[in-house]
Structure formats: structure tokens, C-alpha cells
Amino acid sequence: MSTEKIPYKIYLSEDELPKQWYNVRADMQKKPAPLLNPATLNPVTPQELGAVFCDELVKQELDETTPYIDIPEEIQSFYKMYRPSPLVRAYCLEKTLGTPAKIYYKFEGNNTSGSHKLNSAIAQAYYAKKQGLKGVTTETGAGQWGTALSMACSYFDLDCKVYMVKCSYEQKPFRREVMRTYGASVTPSPSMTTEVGRKILAEFPDTNGSLGCAISEAVEAATSTEGYRYVLGSVLSQVLLHQTVIGLETKTAMDKYGIKPDIIIGCAGGGSNLGGLIAPFMGEKLRGVADYNIIAVEPASCPSLTRGVYAYDFCDTGKVCPLQKMYTLGSGFMPSANHAGGLRYHGMSAILSELYDQKLMSAVSVEQTAVFEAAQKFARVEGILPAPESSHAIKVAIDEALKCKETGEEKTILFGLTGTGYFDMYAYQAYNDGKMSDYIPTDEELQKSFASLPKTN
Ligand SMILES: *Cc1c(COP(=O)(O)O)cnc(C)c1O
């Protein structure tokens, strides 16, 4: 089919949508390290995890051998409301860059929550409902996850309590109102509603909050309220599993036209969109069927893969969650206050950390002014106003395409465009006003943060 012109958008029919998620751990010879109980330092048991997470999700979290896991009918139906997401050939961007490279992006922003997070939110809400729970608690930073979860919970008639990082709560009132419109209750974190929140406020009364701190509050609220469990929008292996619909759709669409990406690029915060996009391709790489150059892109101001250490660490500031072995900057790490572009989490998915450690993928870090420059260039020719997070991937896709221009190579580049940036206009404003700056943490700062790693390592 190579003579046929590739359409601007490659869609799939409903019949071609994935009916199973793909569990990449099944094809990994060396698996990610087990989660540890922070008190005993033994691997967590399903019973222990069951106090925090829904039973079916605990099973998925701990399952490292089943390659394909059925997507329940109800979730498939919900997916059909906004999936398949388009796989777009960036003809206009290619032309502007004057590159011989062929650029494709998988756009996950075409739903009200504006990002890929809905793919996992709906799965997690479904399993909570099926277990007969009353509701779920969670944290949200920039607000995309809280928005996605509130949509999913309203669909299944579940209560949804969101702890929103305080600075975002104040800077992003519209995100907050979207969540409330879908019926969620939104509390700025740290708050006085939990013990851990009161403790953090007593120590740091002026804190703007952090994701790690909001996680601790949400976990406490779940474990101390009858009929509630905690859900998380990234990092966990179950979340990467749900996000594989991104990669599976992409693979089916590309296979239809005989396209094979040479380079696959994604932004990495906790690793869920990247893990989902690359999963079926990484599976082929692990099975020795095909090879791909896979690149994770992270902010230079929060560089967990490129400058972090691979060690057991706390997932949250309050140190209540299981310990996870991951590339981390230390759970006390706070990105600089001028950091506008999302992707602020101190650690990285255990699956991606292990794949990265095995050198099956690489990582680069980029500075935020360069990211917004790429975002603007992309918006002006491709039309979509990208989320700052997604724009990290755009930046590196453009860099790779420009390298092809120099060498004349006609490489095929695929990147994940995870969402839209309509709620990030303060960040765009700072960029447009020339007031955006870059900040790269010093080695001393990172060393200080590494000192807070637990002594298990
Ligand atoms: C949350 C988010 C990310 C980063 O999260 P990952 O788990 O690393 O995928 C990236 N882009 C958008 C639009 C997001 O909302």
C-alpha cells in the first residue's frame, strides 16, 4: 500500500478498536522491582494494597505475566464515545520544517478532559463501581487527571474527592469548575481535612503544595473513609496498562498503511502516556521482532530519568504509599517555582524505569522556553493548541526532523500529542510576554534531595 497517499488523519472503525489491553511486563525478561511495604520493607501483599486500591486494580498492578487483559464491555462502550483518537500525519509541520522526515502524532486531546488521562480514569472508576464502592479519592496537579476522573465518576455515579495542589487550585479556577460541574468535590492541598495535611501545614505554612503531598492526603482520605479507595492517574503499572489503547490503536493504524516508525517520542511525567504509546512497539523490541528508537522527553527542571537515581523511593511526601524502585529525584524534590510546563512528578513509572535502565529506550531533557517555542510553531501550522506537557514531545520531534533535514534521511517519526493547552494560558502568556525563564537544578540541589531517599537502597 506504500504507493497510496497517507491521509491527513488515519482513523479506525469501531471494530478495529482494541478489545484487550497489552501488559508489556509479560514480555520483559527482567521485571520491574516489586513494590515494598514502607514499614516492613517486604514486597507488598495484595491484602495490603487492597486497603488502598480497588481489588481488580490490585490484581492488574501485580500481574506481570498475563500479556493481554480483556477490556470490559462497559469500558469499551465509553471508549467509543471519544475513541479512536486520530493518528495525524503532520504534513503542514513537515513542510514548514522543510524536512524529508515523515511525522505522525497520536492526538489524545479530543475529549472534554483534554488529555489521555480519561483512558485510565474510566477503567479505574468502572472497577470501583463494580466492587460496590461509594467513591474514590485522588490528587491532581495541573488538573487534567482530576477532570478526567470526575467525568468517569459521574458516568458511573460514584463520589469523587479531589485534592488539588494549592497553587493550581488558585491559578486554574476553570479546571476546578469543570470538576465541580461533573460533581466532584475539590479541596486545595495541603488542607486541614487530613492529618498529613495539618502536619505539612504546621511545618510549611506558606507552601504552594505538591503532587506528593496531595497524594498523601488523598490516600489518607480513602483509607479513613468507609467505602472509598484511592486512585492514581499515572506512574502505576495499572495506569500504563490502560493507556496501551493509545499504542495499540496507533500500531493497528500504522500497520494498515504499512508504516513503521523509526523514532517514537513521548513526554514523560509519571510515564503513563509514553508507556501506553510505546507498549506494542516495545513488545516487538523485547521479543526481537523489530527495533525502534524510543525517546522519553522530560523537563530540564524536573529531570528524573536523565539526572535521577534508580532506587527505591517514596511515591508521596507523607511516605504512606508503598516504596517503588524507580528513577527518582527524591520524594522531597520540588521543581522550581517558575516551572510552568507540567511533568512535575519526582519519580517515574517502574516499568519505564526498568526499560530505561536496560537501555531499551533513551531520555532527553529540554528547557521550557524551547518547549513553548515548539508549541507555538506547531499550533501555527497544525492548528491544535498543545498542552505544555505534550509540547516537550513536539520539541524533540522537531529536533529529530531537523536532523533528518541535515542528513537527508527520510525517517518516520511518531510522537504522542497528549492533550490541549486551553487551561495553560498563563504559561502561554508568560511565554508571549517574553517573561518565561528556564531553571535547571544544580547538582548540589539534587544531592540534597537524594539524601531523603529511604535507607533500603
Ligand atoms: C498528565 C499529563 C501528562 C504527563 O503524564 P504521564 O503520566 O507522564 O503521561 C502529559 N500530557 C498531558 C496533557 C497530561 O495531562
The ligand as an SDF file (V2000), in Angstrom:
LIG
                    3D

 15 15  0  0  0  0  0  0  0  0999 V2000
   -0.6970   14.2320   32.8700 C   0  0  0  0  0  0  0  0  0  0  0  0
   -0.2690   14.6300   31.5440 C   0  0  0  0  0  0  0  0  0  0  0  0
    0.9880   14.2500   31.0350 C   0  0  0  0  0  0  0  0  0  0  0  0
    2.0310   13.5240   31.8170 C   0  0  0  0  0  0  0  0  0  0  0  0
    1.6590   12.3440   32.4390 O   0  0  0  0  0  0  0  0  0  0  0  0
    2.2210   10.9370   32.0170 P   0  0  0  0  0  0  0  0  0  0  0  0
    1.6910   10.0090   33.0470 O   0  0  0  0  0  0  0  0  0  0  0  0
    3.7160   11.0200   32.0170 O   0  0  0  0  0  0  0  0  0  0  0  0
    1.6830   10.6410   30.6860 O   0  0  0  0  0  0  0  0  0  0  0  0
    1.2980   14.6050   29.7380 C   0  0  0  0  0  0  0  0  0  0  0  0
    0.4610   15.3160   28.9930 N   0  0  0  0  0  0  0  0  0  0  0  0
   -0.7490   15.7000   29.4420 C   0  0  0  0  0  0  0  0  0  0  0  0
   -1.6380   16.5050   28.5360 C   0  0  0  0  0  0  0  0  0  0  0  0
   -1.1520   15.3590   30.7250 C   0  0  0  0  0  0  0  0  0  0  0  0
   -2.3560   15.7410   31.1520 O   0  0  0  0  0  0  0  0  0  0  0  0
  1  2  1  0
  2  3  1  0
  2 14  2  0
  3  4  1  0
  3 10  2  0
  4  5  1  0
  5  6  1  0
  6  7  2  0
  6  8  1  0
  6  9  1  0
 10 11  1  0
 11 12  2  0
 12 13  1  0
 12 14  1  0
 14 15  1  0
M  END
$$$$
